[in-house]
Amino acid sequence: MTAVQGYNPRTGEAFGAPVPSTSDAELDAILAKAVASGWSATTSEVRAEALERVADALDAESELLVSTADSETALGVPRLSGELKRTTNQLRLFASVLREGSYLEATIDTADANTVPPRPELRRILRPIGPVAVFAASNFPFAFSVAGGDTASALAAGSPVVVKAHPSHPTTSVETARIVAAALPEGVFGIVHGIPVGTRLVQHPAVKAVGFTGSTGGGRALFDLASGRPDPIPFYGELGSVNPTVILPGAATEETAAGFAGSLTLGVGQFCTNPGLVFAPAAMVEALTAAVAGTTGGPMLNERMQHGYQSGVDTLAASDLVELAATGTDPAQGFSVAPKLFTTELKTFAANQGTLSEEHFGPAGVVVTYTDPEELLDVLPQLPGSLTATVHASGEEHALAGRIGAALQSVAGRLIFNAWPTGVAVAWGMQHGGPWPATTNALYTSVGSTAIRRWLVPVTYQSWPEELLPPELQAGNPLNIPRRFDGVLGSK
């Protein structure tokens, strides 16, 4: 049986013991336990307490987890410490979501014989979809990985979870999974390793939905598998995103240029919200060039990503569509790369949008120069779907910024004003999604409280006896949760 070997990106040397790949028999056993776990029948309070136990257990072993992850990802102790705290805060957030109760969308319509057609008593609620497969991300070994947002939201919904560990950080995944599994009832959580098992996981009849964070190619292949099953299942993939940024003339300052360079190179550009495409006045190119030239690269998460980045920027540089404007410093060790900045004119971009709007995962950006911002209004709605879109403007440009924002709202899930897209708050109001290829379903978010909605499906009880109804739908609202009663939202 093959095994998954971790590496230290700073040196390129192997780290940790090889982790055996999961066999078909082992996968069957894990999913059999998930089905038999009874997790979907537990109360919201039981699940809330379980999520808090997981969060406490992860916090208790933070030193080990952060040290291990730093050796496997080279993301740095400060970054990883914050990411682990974000992860445990996500778990606690979903505990509060469960206690608040509106996620169930509890709805009661009383019987009314005088309507046309006559209305019987109807009581509607959301229920768990069933066991969920979660594909961990490479670039966030905690927050979008084994115990990350997909896992937290699915567990909160009442769905058992089987995580497909990412090969970039196998030892971190093993340690995290050990802690999570120990804090939950048997069968509620499982983990698998290896490339081949991912295909079987998506196709397994016990799996009822999939969450994925990764490349467009890998996500599309798995999406097609999920859709091609005899019983097609939802596939929620977070894929590629160039996150367009428009800088209007009044905001074309050195401060804005420095902010862009910092966001572009944060985490060696390995953020799904990395601002890889910038529309700016031609006069700003000098400031942007100087800002990126002053940055330093670093090691990417694995050798494959390093080669993919280098191949992509080399191909772009060799074309006649762009000019290489700036190259940052390359530490030249392990899997390191240098930041790159390219420039092109708006006319060239518009004629070659398919090529020039491709994502180059890593610290690379393309600046599209314009002379009149009005020219952008026809181009921006044609951009590929992104997780974010950003507008930088002065106080005197708000009217124009509003029009730019309106042009961008059809291509992005989050619109940002005078800030940078890297950094995704974990909150009720967050939308971390967008049109293809940003995600496979723009209706949903993978970050924030409403991420739980992906793992829930509705059921209506028509004219059922009171004693057979779930507590959330019983008369008197014994759990005191928000409910819609005869069309009025409240707590009746």
N, C-alpha and C positions, 0 to 999 in steps of 0.2 A: 504494500500500500504506500502511495506517495505521502509526503509530509509537507507542511508549510513552514518555511524558514524565514524568520525575521532578520532584518539588517539594520545596522546603525548608519543612517544617511550621512553622518559627518565623516565617516571613514570608509564606508562601503563594506565593512566587515560584518560577518554573521553575528547576530545577537540572540541569545537564548537557545533553548533546546528546540529542535523541530517539533511541530505540533502535527500529530497524525491526521490525515484527511478522514472525513466521516464516511463510513460505508453506507450502502443502501439499507442494510439491516439495521444499522444504528439509527439512521434517519427514521425508518418505520417505527422503531421502538420509542423514539423521542416524541413523534407525533401521536402515537397511540396513548402515551401518557398525557399529552396535552388535551386530547379529546376527552379522556377520562377524568381530568382534573376537577371538573365541576366549577371552574372559575366563573363561567358565565352566569351561574346561579347564585353567586355571592352578592351580598348587599353592597351598596355604594360605600357605606361606612367601613365595611371589612376591607374593601379594596383601597380606600383612602389610608387606612392604618398600615396596610401592607406597603404602599408606596412610600410612606414615611419611614418605615423600617428599612427599606432599601436605601433611601437617601442617607439615613443615619449610618448605616453600615458602610456605605461608600466613603462618607466623610471620615469615618474612623480609620480607614486604611488609605487615606489620601496620600501619605508620604510614599508608600510603596507604589501606588498606582501612578503618581506623577513621575517618579523616578524611572519606572519601567517605560512609560510612554515617551519620556524624553529620550531614552536610549534608542527607541524604535522609530521615532518620528523627527527628532531634532527640532521640535517646535519650541523648546525652551521651557524651563520650570515656571517662570511667571505666567506665560500664556497658558500652559497646561493647568496650573493651579486655578486660574480663573475659569478655565473651561470646565474643570471638574465641579467647581462650585456652581456654575451655570447648570450643569447636569443635575445635581442634587436639588437645586432650586426648581428645575422643571418638574421633577418628581413631586415636590411639595406643592407646586402650583396645581398639578392635576388632582392632588388630594383635596385641595380647596374647591376645584371644579366639581368634584363628586359631591361634596357636601352642599354646595350651592344649588345644584340640581337642575338648572335650566338646560343643561346639555341633553336631557331626556326629551325635551320638547313635548312634555305631557299636555295632552289636549282632550277636552271632554265636551261633547255635544249632547245635550239632553234630547230625549225623544220629542218629536213634534209632528203630530198627525196632520196639522194644517198646512204644512209646506208641500210644494209640488216638486218632485214626488215626496210622499211622507218620509220623515226622517226617523230612523230608529236611534236608540241610544248608541253613541259611538265614543270609544275611549282609545286614544292613540298614544303610542309611546315608542321610543327607540330602544332597540335591544342589541346585544353584541352580535357581530357578524360571524364569529367563530375564530379558530386558530389563524394567526397572522404570521407571515414570514417577513422578517426585516433584514434588509441588506445593509450592513454597516458601511459608513463612508471612510475613505482613506484620510481625508484632511482634518477630521474632527474625531480623534480616537475616543472621546468621551461623549460629547454633546450630540453627535449624529452617529453614534456607533452602538455598542452593545447595550448600554443603559441610556441611550439618547432619547430624543424626542419621539421617534416612532414607537420605540418600546414603551416609553412612559404613557403615551396617549392610548396605545392599544391595550395595555394592562388596565388602565383606568376604565376603558370602555367595557371591560369584562372579557377580552379576548386573550387567550394564552398566546405566547410569543415564542417563536423559534428564530434566533438570529443567525444569519450567515456572516461569520466573522470576515473582516477584510484582511487580506494577506500582508498588508503593510505593517500591521501591528498585532501579530498573533499572540505574543506573550501577554501584552496588555489586555487583549480580548479574553484570554483564558482567566487571568486574575479578576477582571471585572465580572465575568460570568460566574465565577466561583462565589463571589460576594452576593450577587443578585439572587442566584438560585438558593443560597442558604437562607435568605430572608423571605422567601416565598414558599407556599405549599408545593409539594412535589408535583411535577408535571406542568406547572404554570409557565415556566421559563426553561428554554433549552438553547443550546448553541451548536452550530455545525461549522466545519472547516473544510477548505479545499474548493477548487474551481468546479469540478464536475457536479458536486452536490447541489450547487446553486440551481442548475437546470432542473434536477429532480425535485428540489424543494418547491419551485414554482408550479410544477406539474402534479405534485402530490395531491390526491383527492381530499385529504384532510385539511389542506390549506385553503382558506376562504378569501384571503386578500393578501396583497404584497405591498410593502413600503420599500423604496429604493432611493439611495442617494449615490450618484456616480456619473459616469460618462454617458454621453448621448448614445454612442454605439452600443455599449453594454446594456443600458436601460431599454433601448428600443428592441433589442433581441429578446430580453426577458418579457417586455410588454407584449410582444407578438406571441410568446409562449403562453402567457396568461390568457390572452384573447383567443388563442387557438385550442384551448382545452375543450373536451367534450362539454364541460360546464364552465364557461368563461368566468373569470373572477376579476374584481377590480385590481388595477395595478397603479399605485400612486408613485410615480417616479419624479424625482428632482434631478434634472439633467444639466444641459449646458446653458450658459447665460453670459452675454457680453455686457449687460448693464450699462446702457448708453447714458452719457452725461452731456448736457448742453450747458456751455458757459457763455452767457450773454456778455456783450461788450463791457457793460458797467461792472461786471464781476471778474473781468480778466486781469487779475492782480497777481503779484508774486505770492501773496498769501494763499490764493486759490491754487496756484501752481504747486506750492509746497504741500497743500492738503491732498491734491491729486496724487502726487508722487508717493506720499505716505500711505494712501489707501491702495494704490496700485501694487506696492511692494510689501504690504503687510502680510506676514506669514509666507514670504516668498511668493506672493501672488496666488496662494492656494486657497482662496476663498471663492465660494460660489457667487458672491456678490462683488467680486473684483471689477472695478470700473475699466473695462478693456477697450471701450470705444468712446471717444470724446469729440464733441463738436465745439470748436473754439475759433475766435477771430484769428486771422493770419498773424496779426501783430503779437499774439500771445505765444507763438511757437517758441520764441527765444526763452521765455521764462519757464515754459514746460520742459524744454530741452535741458536747461541748466538744473532744474529740480531733479529730473530723473537721472541725469549724469552724476549727480552727487549721491546717489543711493548705492547701497551694497546689497548684492544678492545673497544667496545662501543655499543650503542643501534642500532639494525637493524630497518628497516622502519616499520615493523609491527610484530605482534606476530606470524603470520603464517610463515614468513620468519625466525624468530628466531627459531621456532620449526623445520623447514625444515633444517636449517643449523646444528643445534645440532644433529638431527637424522642422517644426512648424515655423519658428522665427527665421531659420535659414532659408526656407522656401519663400517666405514672405519677402525677405531682404533681396533675394535673387530676382524677384519679379520687377516689372517696370511700372507697377501700380503705386508703389510707395517709395519713400526715401527713408533711410535709417537716420534718425535725428539724434539719438542718444543711446549710449550703452553704459550701464552702471558697472560697478566693480564686481568681479567674480572671485570669491574666495579660493576657487580652484582646488577644492578638496571634496572627497566623497562624491555625493550626487548634486553638487552645487551648480548654479546657473547665474547668469548676469541679467539684470533688468534691461529691457529694450523698449525704445519708443520710436514709432514710425509716424510719418506724416503723409498726407495725401490731400488733394483738393476735393471739394464737394462734388464737382462735376465728375471726376474720376470715380469717386465712391459711388455715386448714384448709378453709374454705368456698370459697376462691378460689385454691386452690393453683396451678392451671394458669397464671393470670395473674401471681401474685406470685412464682412461682419461675422466671420467664423471666430469662435473662441480659441484662444491659445492659452491653455491652462498654465498659469504661472505669471510672473511679473512682466507681462508684455502688454503694451497699449498702442492703439492707433489713434492719432489725432487727425480729424477731418476739418480742414480749414474752410471758412466761409467769409464772404465780404458783407453780405446782408442777411441777418437772421431770419428775415421773412422767407428766404429760400429754403429754410429747413422744414417749413410746414408741410411741404409735399413729400419730403423724404422720410421724416420720422415715422409716420404711420406704416411705412413699408418695411420697417426693421423687423427682424425675427423676434419672437417672444422672449422676454427676459423677466428675471425675478424682480428687478428694480429699474427705475429710470430716474435721473436726477436733473434738476435745473438749478443753476447758480445765476442769481440776478441781483442787481442793485435795487434800492428802494424805488427808484424812478422807473424801473422796468417791470413792475408787477403786472401791468396789463398784458405786456408781451409774454411774460413768464406764464401767465394763465393760459394763453393761447398755445404756447409750447407744451404745457402740461396736458391740455386737452388733446393735442396731437399724439402724445405719448401714452395716454391712459389705456388705449386699446392694445398696447404691446407689453405692458408690465403690470405686475401685481402690487407693487409698492412704488409710490411717487414721492421723491425726496426733494426738499427745498433747502438750498444753501447748507448742505451737509454732505456726508459721503456714505455710500451704501454698505461698506464693510461694517459688520456689527448688526446683529438681528436680535432685537429685544424679545424676551419671552413674556408675552402679555396677551390679554384678551383682544386687543385691537390689532395685533400683528397679522399681516398676510404675507406668507412666504411661499409664493407660487406665481404662476404666470402662464401665458399661452405657450404652446409648443414652439421651440424645443426646451423652454425653461422647465416645463413639467409635462406630464402626460394628461393632466386634468387640471385646468385652470380654476375650477370651482373651489378647490380645497387648498388648505395651508398645511405645511409640515412643521410650522413653529407657531406656538401660541395656544391658547385654550381651545379654540375651535378645531384644532387638529384632531380632536377626539371624534369629530363627526365622520371621519373616513371609515371608522371601524364599527359603525352603528347602522342598523337597518330598521325601518319602521314596521310595526305591527299594530293592527286595530282590533280591539275587542268589541264585538257588536252584541249588545243585549246580554252580556254575561252576568251571572250572579255576583253580588258584591263580594262574597267571601272567596271567590275564585280569582279576583282581580289582583294584580300586583299592588303593593301598598301605595306606589306612586300615583295610582289611578283611583284609589278608593275614596269614598265620600268623606268629607271632613279634612282631606289632605293631611293624613297623619304625619307625613314627613315634612310638611310645611315648605314645599318646594314651589317655584314659579310654575303656574299652569295657565293654559288658555281655556276659559270656561265659557261656552256658548259665544265664542268669538272674542271674548274680552281677556286680555293678558293680565294676570294678577297672581294671587296665591290661593284662590278659592278652592 
